[in-house]
């Protein structure tokens, strides 16, 4: 007889699920907003926050992270604001997530081991390679999708990314 499946709510919070953080999500929303406005001049942080219905403080922090990551530039003055530092097709989703969050995928068994003796980077583990391969696949996928790609409709984006809708 098979053991009962483990429900995610039964797991420690650090391994409960693979998730996209608020930083990454807001970073993509802000970057996509700027991509759609490329060539139209800078956008004020407050205006961007209002149009995207995001908290202004978060938008300011995201823009700072994106600027430090070399993805956006700021313009001072009455008509100042932010614009992309490069063309939308030259900025990948991976670039945005790394600038917003600093990583795209964390291998939790290294960072938060369930069993320190079994799950340390020095211990042999037959599961860790799966997470490493997944990390590389995710990074490759995200690196292959640009902000310009995200301006397309959802079905087109699935085609660009080589993913079947709903899978």
C-alpha positions as CSV (number, residue, x, y, z in Angstrom):
1,X,0.0,0.0,0.0
2,X,1.3,3.4,-0.9
3,X,1.8,6.1,1.7
4,X,-0.6,9.0,1.8
5,X,0.5,11.9,-0.4
6,X,2.2,14.7,1.4
7,X,0.1,17.8,1.3
8,X,2.0,21.1,0.8
9,X,0.5,22.4,3.9
10,X,2.2,19.6,5.8
11,X,5.6,20.7,4.6
12,X,7.8,23.3,6.2
13,X,7.1,26.7,4.6
14,X,10.5,26.9,2.9
15,X,9.8,23.8,0.8
16,X,6.0,24.1,0.5
17,X,5.9,25.1,-3.2
18,X,7.7,26.6,-6.1
19,X,6.5,30.2,-6.3
20,X,7.1,33.5,-8.0
21,X,7.8,36.1,-5.4
22,X,6.1,39.5,-5.2
23,X,9.5,41.1,-6.1
24,X,9.8,39.1,-9.3
25,X,6.1,39.6,-10.3
26,X,6.1,43.3,-9.7
27,X,9.5,43.6,-11.4
28,X,8.0,42.0,-14.5
29,X,4.9,44.2,-14.4
30,X,7.0,47.4,-14.0
31,X,9.4,46.3,-16.7
32,X,6.6,45.3,-19.1
33,X,4.9,48.7,-18.5
34,X,8.2,50.4,-19.5
35,X,8.6,48.1,-22.5
36,X,5.2,49.0,-23.8
37,X,6.1,52.7,-23.4
38,X,9.5,52.4,-25.0
39,X,10.4,55.5,-27.0
40,X,7.7,57.6,-25.4
41,X,9.8,59.2,-22.8
42,X,10.3,58.6,-19.1
43,X,7.4,57.4,-16.8
44,X,7.1,58.7,-13.2
45,X,7.1,56.0,-10.6
46,X,3.9,57.3,-9.1
47,X,2.1,57.3,-12.5
48,X,3.4,53.8,-13.1
49,X,2.2,52.6,-9.7
50,X,-1.3,54.1,-10.3
51,X,-1.7,52.7,-13.8
52,X,-0.6,49.2,-12.7
53,X,-2.4,49.5,-9.3
54,X,0.7,48.6,-7.4
55,X,1.9,50.0,-4.1
56,X,4.0,53.1,-4.8
57,X,6.6,52.1,-2.2
58,X,7.1,48.7,-3.9
59,X,7.4,50.3,-7.3
60,X,10.1,52.7,-6.1
61,X,12.0,49.8,-4.6
62,X,11.6,47.7,-7.8
63,X,12.8,50.6,-10.0
64,X,15.8,51.0,-7.7
65,X,16.7,47.3,-8.1
66,X,16.1,47.5,-11.9
67,X,18.3,50.6,-12.1
68,X,21.1,48.9,-10.1
69,X,20.7,45.9,-12.4
70,X,21.3,48.1,-15.4
71,X,17.8,47.5,-16.9
72,X,16.3,51.0,-16.3
73,X,17.6,54.5,-16.2
74,X,16.2,57.5,-14.3
75,X,15.7,61.0,-15.7
76,X,15.6,63.9,-13.2
77,X,13.4,66.9,-13.5
78,X,9.8,67.9,-13.9
79,X,9.3,65.5,-16.9
80,X,11.6,62.9,-15.4
81,X,10.9,59.3,-14.5
82,X,12.2,56.0,-15.7
83,X,12.7,54.3,-19.0
84,X,14.4,51.0,-20.1
85,X,18.1,51.2,-20.5
86,X,18.0,48.9,-23.5
87,X,15.5,48.0,-26.2
88,X,12.8,45.6,-24.9
89,X,14.0,42.8,-27.1
90,X,17.5,43.0,-25.4
91,X,16.1,42.5,-21.9
92,X,15.0,39.0,-20.9
93,X,12.6,37.8,-18.2
94,X,15.6,36.2,-16.5
95,X,17.4,39.6,-16.5
96,X,14.3,41.2,-14.8
97,X,13.9,38.5,-12.2
98,X,17.6,38.5,-11.3
99,X,17.6,42.3,-10.9
100,X,14.3,42.2,-8.9
101,X,14.9,39.1,-6.8
102,X,18.6,38.3,-7.3
103,X,17.9,34.7,-8.2
104,X,15.5,33.0,-10.6
105,X,15.4,29.6,-8.9
106,X,16.7,28.5,-5.5
107,X,17.7,25.0,-4.7
108,X,16.2,24.8,-1.2
109,X,18.0,21.7,-0.2
110,X,21.2,23.6,-0.2
111,X,19.8,26.7,1.5
112,X,17.3,25.1,3.9
113,X,18.2,21.4,4.3
114,X,15.5,19.2,5.8
115,X,18.3,16.9,7.2
116,X,21.7,18.7,7.4
117,X,23.6,15.4,7.2
118,X,21.8,14.2,4.2
119,X,21.2,17.5,2.4
120,X,24.5,19.3,2.7
121,X,26.3,20.4,-0.4
122,X,29.1,17.9,0.6
123,X,26.7,14.9,0.9
124,X,25.9,12.8,-2.0
125,X,22.3,13.3,-3.0
126,X,20.5,11.7,-5.9
127,X,17.7,14.3,-5.8
128,X,19.8,17.4,-6.0
129,X,20.7,16.9,-9.7
130,X,17.0,17.0,-10.5
131,X,16.8,20.5,-8.9
132,X,19.9,21.6,-10.7
133,X,18.6,20.4,-14.1
134,X,15.3,22.2,-13.4
135,X,17.2,25.3,-12.4
136,X,19.1,25.3,-15.7
137,X,15.9,24.6,-17.7
138,X,14.0,27.4,-16.0
139,X,16.9,29.8,-16.5
140,X,17.2,28.9,-20.2
141,X,13.5,29.4,-20.7
142,X,13.4,32.7,-18.9
143,X,16.6,33.9,-20.8
144,X,14.9,33.1,-24.1
145,X,11.8,35.3,-23.5
146,X,12.3,39.1,-23.9
147,X,10.2,42.0,-22.7
148,X,9.3,42.5,-26.4
149,X,8.0,38.9,-26.5
150,X,5.7,39.7,-23.5
151,X,4.0,42.4,-25.4
152,X,2.4,39.7,-27.6
153,X,-0.9,38.1,-26.8
154,X,-0.8,35.0,-24.6
155,X,-1.2,32.4,-27.5
156,X,1.6,34.0,-29.4
157,X,3.8,34.0,-26.3
158,X,3.3,30.3,-25.8
159,X,4.4,29.7,-29.4
160,X,7.5,32.0,-29.0
161,X,8.4,30.1,-25.8
162,X,7.8,26.7,-27.4
163,X,5.2,25.8,-24.7
164,X,1.8,24.4,-25.3
165,X,-1.0,26.4,-23.8
166,X,-2.3,24.9,-20.6
167,X,0.7,22.6,-20.1
